[in-house]
Amino acid sequence: MSEANVALPSMRVSYEAGALDESSLAATWYEQLQLWFDEAVQAELVEPNAMVLATADADGVPSSRTVLCKGFDERGVVFFTNYTSAKSHDLKSTRVAAATFPWLGLQRQVNVRGTVEKVSSAETAEYWDVRPRGSQLGAWASPQSRVVASREALKSSLSGIERRFAEQEKVPVPPHWGGWRIRPESVEFWQGRPDRLHDRLRFRRSDATWTVERLAP
């Protein structure tokens, strides 16, 4: 057994970076998310918009992966992907998802859970226009989540796409690509505290109203 494995039971951090109470909470989940996101950016955390997206297929088999949040407002949290990817197949099948922002440097996390919907074509186009050209071409070239023969096969596909759009100033949005929005049913704000007595405040939606609840750690 490696030294790292032997040390695992004793690996522990005392969370003392902050606290979270009801009096300091913003009026809405998205305003609170904006406050914490801004603080994650100011703290220069690596990719503060990275979130772990959890889905399940029609048989309930779960999957998770890290994606980049590309927007949020009162409607929900948005990310973009290939609509033929494994995650999109899951979302089309179950229409639900969960996502976690793991802001470990601030001893915080935010957990979002809810139903999903595709964003409008206008929203997709707006985001597509600010993507680097290389990322646009890659979205055309990659059959996301499918088995490919080799790295060379991917590079060959990209070369073909580069030739296809070589004379076009703007690369169009692929018909198989776009955004998903998680429309929250609950949003939990987690702040690490000493002795495992972490602060957990959850916004939970009931019909058109939101309730704030404290959860035991």
Salt bridges, closest charged atoms under 4 A:
GLU22 OE2 - ARG214 NE 3.01
GLU39 OE1 - ARG108 NH1 2.63
ASP73 OD2 - ARG75 NH2 2.82
GLU117 OE2 - ARG181 NH1 3.07
GLU117 OE2 - ARG183 NH1 3.37
GLU123 OE2 - ARG75 NH2 3.41
GLU123 OE2 - ARG181 NH2 2.45
ASP129 OD1 - LYS170 NZ 3.85
GLU152 OE2 - LYS155 NZ 3.65
GLU185 OE2 - ARG205 NH2 2.95
GLU188 OE2 - ARG200 NE 2.64
ASP199 OD2 - ARG193 NH1 2.74
ASP199 OD1 - ARG214 NH1 2.91
GLU213 OE1 - ARG202 NH2 2.72
GLU213 OE2 - ARG204 NH2 2.85
